[in-house]
Amino acid sequence: MMEVERWPDWTKSMRRIERLEDGPLGLGSTARIALKGAPASIWRVTEYAEERSFTWESRALSVHSIASHVIEPVDGGSRVTLSVRLSGPVATIMLPLLRSVARRNVALEAEGLKRRAEATT
């Protein structure tokens, strides 16, 4: 999950991810992301716990998006929690549409991550 540039290989929610700097993902890292159903935008990691979680944020078209990715150990495996919060003037006006796109993309990400994790165990 921390190798974000590889996400398009396993989730249909991503059209493209381009890291904007070299090195491992960490606090302050940025990426240009083209999500399914959304224009490409720049995301910046605002919270990071190595191999455990990261949150990144984007501001595009007057929508502030915050996406969190958390991995927790549970009974010999892992649980992943994915969440997206949307705010801003356009988000308020277009909330039903944006919420629908966000839910679909989070579901695609979760399904793809599950398939990938199960295939590597």
PyMOL CGO cylinders between C-alpha atoms (Angstrom):
from pymol import cmd
from pymol.cgo import CYLINDER

trace = [
    CYLINDER, 0.00, 0.00, 0.00, 2.90, 2.36, 0.63, 0.3, 1, 1, 1, 1, 1, 1,
    CYLINDER, 2.90, 2.36, 0.63, 4.18, 1.94, -2.96, 0.3, 1, 1, 1, 1, 1, 1,
    CYLINDER, 4.18, 1.94, -2.96, 1.55, 4.33, -4.29, 0.3, 1, 1, 1, 1, 1, 1,
    CYLINDER, 1.55, 4.33, -4.29, 3.05, 4.56, -7.76, 0.3, 1, 1, 1, 1, 1, 1,
    CYLINDER, 3.05, 4.56, -7.76, 2.10, 0.86, -8.23, 0.3, 1, 1, 1, 1, 1, 1,
    CYLINDER, 2.10, 0.86, -8.23, -1.57, 1.31, -7.30, 0.3, 1, 1, 1, 1, 1, 1,
    CYLINDER, -1.57, 1.31, -7.30, -2.76, 1.43, -10.93, 0.3, 1, 1, 1, 1, 1, 1,
    CYLINDER, -2.76, 1.43, -10.93, -1.46, -2.17, -11.22, 0.3, 1, 1, 1, 1, 1, 1,
    CYLINDER, -1.46, -2.17, -11.22, -3.98, -3.46, -8.68, 0.3, 1, 1, 1, 1, 1, 1,
    CYLINDER, -3.98, -3.46, -8.68, -6.87, -1.00, -8.35, 0.3, 1, 1, 1, 1, 1, 1,
    CYLINDER, -6.87, -1.00, -8.35, -9.27, 0.11, -11.06, 0.3, 1, 1, 1, 1, 1, 1,
    CYLINDER, -9.27, 0.11, -11.06, -9.86, 3.37, -9.14, 0.3, 1, 1, 1, 1, 1, 1,
    CYLINDER, -9.86, 3.37, -9.14, -6.57, 4.82, -10.41, 0.3, 1, 1, 1, 1, 1, 1,
    CYLINDER, -6.57, 4.82, -10.41, -5.86, 5.82, -13.98, 0.3, 1, 1, 1, 1, 1, 1,
    CYLINDER, -5.86, 5.82, -13.98, -2.34, 7.04, -13.17, 0.3, 1, 1, 1, 1, 1, 1,
    CYLINDER, -2.34, 7.04, -13.17, -0.08, 7.99, -10.26, 0.3, 1, 1, 1, 1, 1, 1,
    CYLINDER, -0.08, 7.99, -10.26, 3.15, 9.89, -10.74, 0.3, 1, 1, 1, 1, 1, 1,
    CYLINDER, 3.15, 9.89, -10.74, 5.36, 10.54, -7.72, 0.3, 1, 1, 1, 1, 1, 1,
    CYLINDER, 5.36, 10.54, -7.72, 6.80, 14.04, -7.89, 0.3, 1, 1, 1, 1, 1, 1,
    CYLINDER, 6.80, 14.04, -7.89, 10.03, 13.24, -6.07, 0.3, 1, 1, 1, 1, 1, 1,
    CYLINDER, 10.03, 13.24, -6.07, 12.38, 10.28, -5.65, 0.3, 1, 1, 1, 1, 1, 1,
    CYLINDER, 12.38, 10.28, -5.65, 12.65, 8.08, -2.60, 0.3, 1, 1, 1, 1, 1, 1,
    CYLINDER, 12.65, 8.08, -2.60, 10.19, 6.30, -0.36, 0.3, 1, 1, 1, 1, 1, 1,
    CYLINDER, 10.19, 6.30, -0.36, 6.79, 7.73, 0.50, 0.3, 1, 1, 1, 1, 1, 1,
    CYLINDER, 6.79, 7.73, 0.50, 6.95, 9.90, 3.61, 0.3, 1, 1, 1, 1, 1, 1,
    CYLINDER, 6.95, 9.90, 3.61, 5.74, 13.08, 5.23, 0.3, 1, 1, 1, 1, 1, 1,
    CYLINDER, 5.74, 13.08, 5.23, 5.58, 15.82, 2.60, 0.3, 1, 1, 1, 1, 1, 1,
    CYLINDER, 5.58, 15.82, 2.60, 5.74, 13.43, -0.37, 0.3, 1, 1, 1, 1, 1, 1,
    CYLINDER, 5.74, 13.43, -0.37, 3.66, 14.48, -3.36, 0.3, 1, 1, 1, 1, 1, 1,
    CYLINDER, 3.66, 14.48, -3.36, 2.06, 12.70, -6.29, 0.3, 1, 1, 1, 1, 1, 1,
    CYLINDER, 2.06, 12.70, -6.29, -0.03, 13.66, -9.29, 0.3, 1, 1, 1, 1, 1, 1,
    CYLINDER, -0.03, 13.66, -9.29, -3.02, 11.31, -9.23, 0.3, 1, 1, 1, 1, 1, 1,
    CYLINDER, -3.02, 11.31, -9.23, -5.62, 10.70, -11.91, 0.3, 1, 1, 1, 1, 1, 1,
    CYLINDER, -5.62, 10.70, -11.91, -8.53, 8.98, -10.17, 0.3, 1, 1, 1, 1, 1, 1,
    CYLINDER, -8.53, 8.98, -10.17, -11.33, 7.33, -12.09, 0.3, 1, 1, 1, 1, 1, 1,
    CYLINDER, -11.33, 7.33, -12.09, -14.10, 9.91, -12.55, 0.3, 1, 1, 1, 1, 1, 1,
    CYLINDER, -14.10, 9.91, -12.55, -12.01, 12.89, -11.42, 0.3, 1, 1, 1, 1, 1, 1,
    CYLINDER, -12.01, 12.89, -11.42, -9.47, 15.27, -12.93, 0.3, 1, 1, 1, 1, 1, 1,
    CYLINDER, -9.47, 15.27, -12.93, -5.79, 14.75, -12.11, 0.3, 1, 1, 1, 1, 1, 1,
    CYLINDER, -5.79, 14.75, -12.11, -4.65, 16.58, -8.98, 0.3, 1, 1, 1, 1, 1, 1,
    CYLINDER, -4.65, 16.58, -8.98, -1.63, 16.90, -6.70, 0.3, 1, 1, 1, 1, 1, 1,
    CYLINDER, -1.63, 16.90, -6.70, -1.78, 15.06, -3.36, 0.3, 1, 1, 1, 1, 1, 1,
    CYLINDER, -1.78, 15.06, -3.36, 0.62, 15.76, -0.44, 0.3, 1, 1, 1, 1, 1, 1,
    CYLINDER, 0.62, 15.76, -0.44, 1.25, 13.38, 2.48, 0.3, 1, 1, 1, 1, 1, 1,
    CYLINDER, 1.25, 13.38, 2.48, 0.30, 15.29, 5.64, 0.3, 1, 1, 1, 1, 1, 1,
    CYLINDER, 0.30, 15.29, 5.64, 0.53, 12.43, 8.19, 0.3, 1, 1, 1, 1, 1, 1,
    CYLINDER, 0.53, 12.43, 8.19, 2.81, 9.42, 8.01, 0.3, 1, 1, 1, 1, 1, 1,
    CYLINDER, 2.81, 9.42, 8.01, 3.65, 6.45, 10.23, 0.3, 1, 1, 1, 1, 1, 1,
    CYLINDER, 3.65, 6.45, 10.23, 6.09, 4.10, 8.49, 0.3, 1, 1, 1, 1, 1, 1,
    CYLINDER, 6.09, 4.10, 8.49, 4.47, 0.84, 7.36, 0.3, 1, 1, 1, 1, 1, 1,
    CYLINDER, 4.47, 0.84, 7.36, 1.33, 1.73, 9.36, 0.3, 1, 1, 1, 1, 1, 1,
    CYLINDER, 1.33, 1.73, 9.36, -0.56, 4.67, 7.91, 0.3, 1, 1, 1, 1, 1, 1,
    CYLINDER, -0.56, 4.67, 7.91, -0.56, 7.77, 5.82, 0.3, 1, 1, 1, 1, 1, 1,
    CYLINDER, -0.56, 7.77, 5.82, -2.96, 10.57, 5.06, 0.3, 1, 1, 1, 1, 1, 1,
    CYLINDER, -2.96, 10.57, 5.06, -2.71, 12.77, 2.04, 0.3, 1, 1, 1, 1, 1, 1,
    CYLINDER, -2.71, 12.77, 2.04, -4.60, 15.83, 0.96, 0.3, 1, 1, 1, 1, 1, 1,
    CYLINDER, -4.60, 15.83, 0.96, -5.49, 17.56, -2.27, 0.3, 1, 1, 1, 1, 1, 1,
    CYLINDER, -5.49, 17.56, -2.27, -7.12, 20.87, -3.14, 0.3, 1, 1, 1, 1, 1, 1,
    CYLINDER, -7.12, 20.87, -3.14, -8.53, 20.95, -6.65, 0.3, 1, 1, 1, 1, 1, 1,
    CYLINDER, -8.53, 20.95, -6.65, -11.44, 22.87, -8.16, 0.3, 1, 1, 1, 1, 1, 1,
    CYLINDER, -11.44, 22.87, -8.16, -12.36, 24.28, -4.71, 0.3, 1, 1, 1, 1, 1, 1,
    CYLINDER, -12.36, 24.28, -4.71, -12.64, 20.78, -3.22, 0.3, 1, 1, 1, 1, 1, 1,
    CYLINDER, -12.64, 20.78, -3.22, -10.43, 19.85, -0.26, 0.3, 1, 1, 1, 1, 1, 1,
    CYLINDER, -10.43, 19.85, -0.26, -9.97, 16.06, -0.20, 0.3, 1, 1, 1, 1, 1, 1,
    CYLINDER, -9.97, 16.06, -0.20, -8.39, 14.13, 2.66, 0.3, 1, 1, 1, 1, 1, 1,
    CYLINDER, -8.39, 14.13, 2.66, -7.73, 10.41, 2.20, 0.3, 1, 1, 1, 1, 1, 1,
    CYLINDER, -7.73, 10.41, 2.20, -6.47, 8.18, 5.03, 0.3, 1, 1, 1, 1, 1, 1,
    CYLINDER, -6.47, 8.18, 5.03, -4.95, 4.70, 4.75, 0.3, 1, 1, 1, 1, 1, 1,
    CYLINDER, -4.95, 4.70, 4.75, -4.37, 2.73, 7.96, 0.3, 1, 1, 1, 1, 1, 1,
    CYLINDER, -4.37, 2.73, 7.96, -2.94, -0.79, 8.38, 0.3, 1, 1, 1, 1, 1, 1,
    CYLINDER, -2.94, -0.79, 8.38, -3.46, -2.53, 11.74, 0.3, 1, 1, 1, 1, 1, 1,
    CYLINDER, -3.46, -2.53, 11.74, -2.20, -5.98, 12.75, 0.3, 1, 1, 1, 1, 1, 1,
    CYLINDER, -2.20, -5.98, 12.75, -5.01, -8.39, 13.74, 0.3, 1, 1, 1, 1, 1, 1,
    CYLINDER, -5.01, -8.39, 13.74, -4.80, -12.09, 14.59, 0.3, 1, 1, 1, 1, 1, 1,
    CYLINDER, -4.80, -12.09, 14.59, -1.98, -13.08, 12.25, 0.3, 1, 1, 1, 1, 1, 1,
    CYLINDER, -1.98, -13.08, 12.25, -3.10, -10.74, 9.50, 0.3, 1, 1, 1, 1, 1, 1,
    CYLINDER, -3.10, -10.74, 9.50, -3.88, -7.11, 8.85, 0.3, 1, 1, 1, 1, 1, 1,
    CYLINDER, -3.88, -7.11, 8.85, -6.89, -4.85, 8.70, 0.3, 1, 1, 1, 1, 1, 1,
    CYLINDER, -6.89, -4.85, 8.70, -6.86, -1.88, 6.35, 0.3, 1, 1, 1, 1, 1, 1,
    CYLINDER, -6.86, -1.88, 6.35, -9.12, 1.12, 6.92, 0.3, 1, 1, 1, 1, 1, 1,
    CYLINDER, -9.12, 1.12, 6.92, -9.60, 3.54, 4.05, 0.3, 1, 1, 1, 1, 1, 1,
    CYLINDER, -9.60, 3.54, 4.05, -11.46, 6.83, 4.36, 0.3, 1, 1, 1, 1, 1, 1,
    CYLINDER, -11.46, 6.83, 4.36, -12.07, 9.99, 2.33, 0.3, 1, 1, 1, 1, 1, 1,
    CYLINDER, -12.07, 9.99, 2.33, -13.39, 13.35, 3.55, 0.3, 1, 1, 1, 1, 1, 1,
    CYLINDER, -13.39, 13.35, 3.55, -14.48, 16.08, 1.17, 0.3, 1, 1, 1, 1, 1, 1,
    CYLINDER, -14.48, 16.08, 1.17, -15.08, 19.74, 1.97, 0.3, 1, 1, 1, 1, 1, 1,
    CYLINDER, -15.08, 19.74, 1.97, -15.13, 23.17, 0.34, 0.3, 1, 1, 1, 1, 1, 1,
    CYLINDER, -15.13, 23.17, 0.34, -17.64, 25.23, -1.63, 0.3, 1, 1, 1, 1, 1, 1,
    CYLINDER, -17.64, 25.23, -1.63, -17.84, 22.92, -4.66, 0.3, 1, 1, 1, 1, 1, 1,
    CYLINDER, -17.84, 22.92, -4.66, -17.92, 19.82, -2.46, 0.3, 1, 1, 1, 1, 1, 1,
    CYLINDER, -17.92, 19.82, -2.46, -20.95, 21.21, -0.65, 0.3, 1, 1, 1, 1, 1, 1,
    CYLINDER, -20.95, 21.21, -0.65, -22.81, 21.92, -3.89, 0.3, 1, 1, 1, 1, 1, 1,
    CYLINDER, -22.81, 21.92, -3.89, -21.85, 18.65, -5.59, 0.3, 1, 1, 1, 1, 1, 1,
    CYLINDER, -21.85, 18.65, -5.59, -21.76, 16.42, -2.50, 0.3, 1, 1, 1, 1, 1, 1,
    CYLINDER, -21.76, 16.42, -2.50, -24.05, 13.63, -3.79, 0.3, 1, 1, 1, 1, 1, 1,
    CYLINDER, -24.05, 13.63, -3.79, -22.01, 13.20, -6.98, 0.3, 1, 1, 1, 1, 1, 1,
    CYLINDER, -22.01, 13.20, -6.98, -18.62, 13.53, -5.27, 0.3, 1, 1, 1, 1, 1, 1,
    CYLINDER, -18.62, 13.53, -5.27, -19.65, 11.17, -2.47, 0.3, 1, 1, 1, 1, 1, 1,
    CYLINDER, -19.65, 11.17, -2.47, -20.74, 8.58, -5.03, 0.3, 1, 1, 1, 1, 1, 1,
    CYLINDER, -20.74, 8.58, -5.03, -17.44, 8.79, -6.93, 0.3, 1, 1, 1, 1, 1, 1,
    CYLINDER, -17.44, 8.79, -6.93, -15.42, 8.66, -3.68, 0.3, 1, 1, 1, 1, 1, 1,
    CYLINDER, -15.42, 8.66, -3.68, -17.32, 5.63, -2.36, 0.3, 1, 1, 1, 1, 1, 1,
    CYLINDER, -17.32, 5.63, -2.36, -16.92, 3.78, -5.65, 0.3, 1, 1, 1, 1, 1, 1,
    CYLINDER, -16.92, 3.78, -5.65, -13.18, 4.50, -5.77, 0.3, 1, 1, 1, 1, 1, 1,
    CYLINDER, -13.18, 4.50, -5.77, -12.60, 3.51, -2.13, 0.3, 1, 1, 1, 1, 1, 1,
    CYLINDER, -12.60, 3.51, -2.13, -14.49, 0.24, -2.74, 0.3, 1, 1, 1, 1, 1, 1,
    CYLINDER, -14.49, 0.24, -2.74, -12.39, -0.45, -5.85, 0.3, 1, 1, 1, 1, 1, 1,
    CYLINDER, -12.39, -0.45, -5.85, -9.21, 0.31, -3.90, 0.3, 1, 1, 1, 1, 1, 1,
    CYLINDER, -9.21, 0.31, -3.90, -10.23, -2.00, -1.04, 0.3, 1, 1, 1, 1, 1, 1,
    CYLINDER, -10.23, -2.00, -1.04, -11.17, -4.84, -3.40, 0.3, 1, 1, 1, 1, 1, 1,
    CYLINDER, -11.17, -4.84, -3.40, -7.95, -4.49, -5.39, 0.3, 1, 1, 1, 1, 1, 1,
    CYLINDER, -7.95, -4.49, -5.39, -5.79, -4.34, -2.26, 0.3, 1, 1, 1, 1, 1, 1,
    CYLINDER, -5.79, -4.34, -2.26, -7.51, -7.44, -0.84, 0.3, 1, 1, 1, 1, 1, 1,
    CYLINDER, -7.51, -7.44, -0.84, -6.94, -9.40, -4.08, 0.3, 1, 1, 1, 1, 1, 1,
    CYLINDER, -6.94, -9.40, -4.08, -3.30, -8.31, -4.20, 0.3, 1, 1, 1, 1, 1, 1,
    CYLINDER, -3.30, -8.31, -4.20, -2.63, -9.19, -0.54, 0.3, 1, 1, 1, 1, 1, 1,
    CYLINDER, -2.63, -9.19, -0.54, -4.29, -12.60, -0.87, 0.3, 1, 1, 1, 1, 1, 1,
    CYLINDER, -4.29, -12.60, -0.87, -2.34, -13.36, -4.06, 0.3, 1, 1, 1, 1, 1, 1,
    CYLINDER, -2.34, -13.36, -4.06, 1.00, -12.70, -2.34, 0.3, 1, 1, 1, 1, 1, 1,
    CYLINDER, 1.00, -12.70, -2.34, 0.37, -14.85, 0.76, 0.3, 1, 1, 1, 1, 1, 1,
]
cmd.load_cgo(trace, "trace")
